[in-house]
Amino acid sequence: MVSKRDFDLTRGATDLLGSLDYDGRFGEIKLEITESMIEVSTLARATVDGIAADLGGLRDTLRRHCERNNIGVCGGGTHPFHHWPERRICPGDRFNDLYQRYGYLAKQFTVFGQHIHVGCTSADDAIWLTQALGVYVPAFIALSASSPFVDGVDSFYQSARLNAVSAFPLSGQCPPLTGWQDFTEHFGFLQACGIAQGIKDLYWDVRPKPEFGTVEIRVCDTPLGIEQATSLAALAQSLSRWLLRTRPPLHTGKQVHVARYNKFQACRYGLEAMISDPVGQNQIPLRQILMELLDAISGDAHELNCTHWLNPLKQVIEGNAGDAAWLRAREKQHGNLNDVVREASERLMGKNAHSWENK
C-alpha cells in the first residue's frame, strides 16, 4: 500500500481493514506481517474464470475503500525505493512471534508475492505433485518477475524479491520424499529438533498445505495486473493436471543438485535464463522450455477451459514483455521511481479498470 503523495509505502493496513465494509463474497482481505501490505485471497474455485471474477471483485472492493483513505495499492514483487527500517509490524501474536524469532528479516520481508493453491485428491498425490512442480519453479519465477528495483537502484535481477525469502532457514526446495508417510516423518523430525512448529514455518518454493488439501506454489512475484495473476493460475492448474495425468519420472535425487542454480538463473535473467538439466547433463534455454511446456499442456488447458488465459503468457515469452521490463521502461521514461510506482498503482487499481463483479 502506497501514499498518493509520494508513492512510498504507507502504514495503512490496520486503518484500512478496520474501516472495511465487505461481506467476503470474493474471498478474504486481511493483514500481513507489516503495516504497509495486505493479503487478498480468492475463494476456492474449480475454474480459472472463477478466480478471475474473484480477483476482479477484490480489486473493485479495495479500490473503493482505498480511495476513501487516499491510499494506492500496487503490484510488483518489491517496492522500488522504500527503506525497510521504517516498516512497522502488524498487531497480532503470530506477527510478533515472527518478529521476535527472525528480527530484522521480518521487516525486510516486506516483499510481495502471489501464492497459487492447487487442490489434490489424496495426500500421496500432494507430496508427489509438490516435488513434480519443483522442476518448474524457474518457469513461474520468470513469468511473474516484477521486482527489478531494490533500495532505489536497479538490482540487475528480474525477480529480486526471492533473495529476501532465501534468507529464512527453511527456504528452498522440498527434500526428496516418497509419499505422505515420508513427509509426516520428515516434518516430525523437524519438530523434534525444534526447527519447525507448523507448516507455515516451511518456506519451501512449493509446499503441501494439509489443512486446505492443496499444494502451494510460492515463488511468483505479485504481478502488476490481475489478468497476469489469473494467467499464472491457469498455468498452475493446467500443468498440475498434466503432471498428475502423465506422471513423468521426477529424478529428485539429481534435481536437488541443480535446483538452487536454476532458481538463481530465473531470478537473475528471467526468460533469458539457461536451465541446467541434470538428466541430460546440459543446459536448455528457459524460453524453449516454456514454449514446449505450453504446447504439452495445451490439451489439459482445453479440458479445463482455460486456454484463453494461457495465450497472454505466450505473448510474454515471445516478446520478452514481462512486468520487470515494463517497470524498467517506465523508469527510463520518467527518470524517477516515484512515477514508476504511480503508474504501476494506476495499472492495477486504475479508475477505468474493468469491473468483473457481474461476470
C-alpha positions in Angstrom: 0.0 0.0 0.0 1.4 3.4 -1.1 0.8 7.0 -0.2 -0.6 9.0 -3.1 1.6 11.9 -2.1 5.0 10.4 -3.0 4.1 6.7 -3.7 6.3 5.4 -1.0 4.9 2.7 1.2 2.4 3.8 3.8 1.3 2.4 7.2 -2.3 2.0 6.4 -3.2 -1.7 6.7 -4.8 -1.6 10.2 -6.8 1.5 9.5 -8.0 0.3 6.1 -9.2 -3.1 7.4 -10.7 -1.5 10.4 -13.0 0.6 8.2 -13.6 -2.1 5.6 -17.3 -2.7 4.7 -17.1 -6.0 2.8 -19.1 -9.3 3.1 -16.4 -11.7 1.9 -18.2 -12.7 -1.3 -14.9 -12.8 -3.4 -12.6 -14.1 -0.7 -10.5 -12.6 2.1 -8.8 -9.3 2.7 -6.5 -9.4 5.8 -3.4 -8.1 7.4 0.1 -9.3 6.5 3.3 -9.0 8.5 3.9 -5.3 8.2 1.5 -2.3 8.1 2.4 -1.5 4.5 1.0 -4.6 3.0 -2.2 -6.7 2.9 -3.1 -10.2 1.8 -6.0 -10.9 -0.5 -7.2 -14.4 -1.2 -9.8 -15.6 -3.6 -12.3 -18.3 -2.7 -11.5 -21.9 -3.7 -12.6 -22.2 -7.3 -12.8 -25.1 -9.8 -12.3 -22.8 -12.8 -9.8 -20.1 -13.7 -12.7 -17.9 -14.8 -13.9 -18.1 -11.2 -10.5 -17.0 -10.0 -10.6 -14.1 -12.4 -14.0 -13.0 -11.2 -12.9 -13.1 -7.6 -9.8 -11.1 -8.3 -11.8 -8.5 -10.1 -14.2 -8.3 -7.2 -11.4 -8.0 -4.7 -9.8 -5.2 -6.7 -13.1 -3.3 -7.1 -13.6 -3.5 -3.3 -10.1 -2.3 -2.5 -10.3 0.5 -5.0 -13.5 1.9 -3.4 -12.1 1.7 0.2 -8.6 2.9 -0.7 -9.9 6.0 -2.4 -11.7 6.9 0.8 -8.4 6.6 2.7 -6.3 8.3 0.0 -4.2 5.1 -0.4 -2.9 3.5 -3.5 -2.5 -0.3 -4.0 0.3 -1.5 -6.2 1.5 -4.8 -7.6 5.2 -5.8 -8.1 7.4 -8.1 -6.1 9.3 -5.3 -4.3 8.6 -1.7 -3.6 11.3 0.0 -5.7 12.6 2.5 -3.1 11.2 2.0 0.4 13.5 1.7 3.5 12.9 -1.4 5.4 13.8 0.0 8.9 10.7 2.3 8.6 8.3 -0.6 8.4 6.1 -1.5 11.4 5.0 -5.0 12.3 1.2 -5.5 12.2 -0.5 -6.2 15.6 -1.1 -9.9 16.3 0.6 -12.7 18.2 1.8 -14.6 15.0 3.4 -11.5 13.5 5.0 -10.6 16.8 6.3 -14.1 17.2 7.8 -13.9 13.7 9.5 -10.6 14.5 10.9 -11.9 17.8 12.2 -15.0 16.0 13.7 -13.5 12.8 14.5 -10.0 13.9 15.1 -7.5 11.0 14.4 -10.2 8.4 10.7 -9.8 9.3 10.8 -6.2 8.2 12.9 -6.9 5.2 10.2 -9.4 4.3 8.1 -6.5 3.1 8.0 -8.1 -0.3 5.0 -9.1 -2.3 4.2 -12.5 -3.8 1.4 -14.5 -5.5 0.8 -17.9 -4.0 -1.2 -20.4 -6.1 -3.0 -23.4 -4.4 -3.9 -26.5 -6.4 -6.3 -28.9 -4.9 -5.3 -32.6 -4.7 -7.5 -35.7 -4.2 -5.1 -37.6 -2.0 -2.2 -36.9 0.4 0.2 -39.0 -1.6 -0.7 -37.1 -4.7 0.0 -33.8 -2.9 3.5 -34.9 -2.0 4.2 -36.2 -5.5 2.9 -33.0 -7.0 5.0 -30.9 -4.6 8.1 -32.4 -6.0 7.0 -32.6 -9.6 6.2 -28.8 -9.6 9.6 -28.1 -8.1 11.2 -28.7 -11.5 9.1 -25.8 -12.9 9.9 -23.3 -10.3 12.1 -21.3 -12.8 9.1 -21.1 -15.2 6.9 -19.5 -12.6 9.6 -17.1 -11.4 10.4 -15.9 -14.9 6.8 -15.4 -16.0 5.9 -13.5 -12.9 9.1 -11.5 -12.4 8.3 -7.9 -11.3 10.9 -6.9 -8.8 13.9 -5.3 -10.6 14.4 -2.4 -8.2 15.6 -2.6 -4.6 16.5 0.3 -2.3 16.2 2.7 -5.1 18.6 1.0 -7.5 18.3 -1.5 -10.4 19.3 -4.8 -8.9 20.1 -6.4 -12.4 17.6 -9.1 -11.3 14.3 -9.7 -12.9 13.0 -11.0 -9.5 15.0 -9.7 -6.6 12.1 -10.5 -4.2 13.2 -14.1 -3.7 16.6 -13.0 -2.3 14.6 -11.8 0.8 12.8 -15.1 1.1 16.0 -17.1 0.7 17.4 -15.7 4.0 14.9 -17.8 6.0 16.3 -21.1 7.3 13.6 -23.4 5.9 13.5 -21.8 2.4 14.3 -23.6 -0.8 13.0 -26.9 -2.2 11.1 -29.7 -0.6 13.6 -32.6 0.1 13.1 -35.9 -1.8 10.1 -37.6 -0.3 8.4 -40.8 -1.3 4.9 -40.0 -0.1 2.7 -38.7 2.7 4.1 -41.0 5.3 7.6 -39.9 4.4 6.5 -36.3 4.7 5.0 -36.7 8.1 8.1 -38.5 9.4 10.3 -35.7 8.0 8.1 -33.0 9.5 8.1 -34.8 12.8 11.8 -34.9 12.7 11.9 -31.1 12.1 9.5 -30.6 15.1 11.5 -32.8 17.4 14.7 -30.9 16.5 12.9 -27.6 17.3 13.3 -26.4 13.8 9.6 -26.1 12.8 6.4 -25.8 14.8 3.9 -25.8 12.0 3.6 -26.0 8.2 3.9 -22.2 7.9 7.5 -22.5 9.1 8.3 -24.2 5.9 9.3 -21.5 3.4 9.7 -24.0 0.6 9.2 -22.9 -3.0 6.4 -25.4 -3.3 4.8 -27.0 -0.2 1.8 -29.1 0.8 -0.9 -27.3 2.7 -2.8 -30.2 4.5 -5.5 -28.0 6.1 -6.6 -26.9 2.6 -5.9 -30.2 0.8 -3.7 -28.3 -1.6 -0.2 -27.9 -3.0 1.0 -24.3 -2.8 3.3 -22.6 -5.4 5.1 -19.8 -3.6 7.7 -18.3 -5.9 5.7 -15.9 -8.0 6.2 -12.1 -7.6 2.9 -10.3 -7.4 2.1 -9.3 -11.0 1.3 -5.7 -11.9 -2.3 -6.7 -13.0 -4.9 -9.2 -12.1 -5.0 -10.6 -15.6 -1.4 -11.8 -15.4 -2.2 -13.3 -12.0 -5.0 -15.2 -13.5 -2.9 -16.5 -16.3 -0.4 -17.8 -13.8 -3.2 -19.6 -12.0 -4.2 -21.1 -15.4 -0.6 -22.3 -15.9 -0.6 -23.9 -12.4 -3.9 -25.7 -12.9 -3.1 -27.0 -16.4 0.4 -28.0 -15.6 -0.7 -29.8 -12.4 -3.4 -31.8 -14.4 -0.8 -32.7 -17.0 1.7 -33.9 -14.4 -0.8 -35.9 -12.5 -2.1 -37.5 -15.7 1.2 -38.3 -17.3 3.3 -39.0 -14.2 6.8 -38.2 -15.7 9.8 -39.5 -13.8 10.9 -37.0 -11.2 14.7 -37.7 -10.8 14.6 -35.9 -7.4 18.0 -37.2 -6.4 19.6 -35.4 -9.4 17.3 -32.4 -9.4 18.3 -31.4 -5.9 21.8 -30.6 -7.2 20.7 -28.1 -9.8 17.6 -26.6 -8.1 19.2 -23.6 -6.5 21.2 -22.7 -9.6 18.2 -22.9 -11.8 16.3 -20.7 -9.4 19.1 -18.2 -9.5 19.1 -18.2 -13.2 15.4 -17.4 -13.4 15.6 -14.7 -10.8 18.6 -13.0 -12.4 17.9 -13.4 -16.1 14.2 -14.2 -16.3 13.2 -15.5 -19.7 16.8 -15.4 -20.8 17.9 -17.9 -18.2 19.7 -21.1 -19.1 18.4 -24.1 -17.2 20.6 -27.0 -16.2 19.2 -30.4 -17.0 20.6 -33.0 -14.5 19.5 -35.9 -16.6 20.8 -34.8 -20.0 23.7 -33.0 -18.3 23.3 -29.9 -20.5 21.7 -26.5 -20.4 18.5 -25.5 -22.2 17.1 -22.0 -22.7 14.2 -21.4 -20.4 12.3 -19.7 -23.2 12.5 -23.0 -25.2 11.3 -25.0 -22.1 8.4 -22.7 -21.7 7.2 -22.9 -25.3 7.5 -26.7 -25.3 5.7 -26.8 -21.9 2.7 -24.7 -23.1 2.4 -27.0 -26.1 2.5 -30.1 -23.9 -0.2 -28.9 -21.6 -2.5 -27.4 -24.3 -4.8 -30.4 -24.2 -5.3 -30.2 -20.5 -5.9 -26.4 -20.7 -8.6 -27.1 -23.3 -10.2 -29.7 -21.0 -10.1 -27.1 -18.1 -11.5 -24.4 -20.4 -8.6 -22.0 -19.6 -6.7 -21.9 -22.9 -7.6 -18.2 -23.3 -5.8 -17.4 -20.1 -2.5 -19.1 -21.3 -2.4 -17.1 -24.5 -1.1 -13.9 -22.8 1.8 -16.0 -21.4 2.8 -17.0 -24.9 2.9 -13.3 -25.8 5.2 -12.6 -22.8 7.5 -15.4 -23.8 7.7 -14.4 -27.5 8.1 -10.7 -26.9 10.0 -10.6 -23.6 7.3 -8.2 -22.5 7.1 -9.1 -18.8 6.5 -6.9 -15.8 10.1 -6.3 -14.9 10.8 -5.0 -18.5 7.7 -2.7 -18.1 9.0 -1.3 -14.8 12.4 -0.6 -16.3 10.9 1.1 -19.3 8.8 3.4 -17.0 11.9 4.3 -15.0 13.8 5.2 -18.2 10.9 7.3 -19.3 10.3 9.2 -16.1 13.8 9.3 -14.6 12.5 8.6 -11.1 10.9 5.7 -9.2 8.0 7.7 -7.6 6.3 8.0 -11.0 7.1 4.3 -11.7 5.1 3.3 -8.6 2.3 5.8 -9.5 1.9 4.2 -13.0 2.1 0.7 -11.5 -0.6 1.5 -9.0 -2.8 3.0 -11.7 -2.3 -0.1 -13.8 -3.5 -2.4 -11.0 -6.2 -0.2 -9.5 -7.0 2.5 -12.1 -10.4 4.1 -12.1 -11.1 2.8 -15.6 -10.3 -0.8 -14.6 -13.0 -3.1 -15.9 -15.4 -4.5 -13.2 -15.7 -8.3 -13.1 -18.4 -8.2 -10.4 -21.2 -9.3 -12.7 -19.2 -11.7 -14.9 
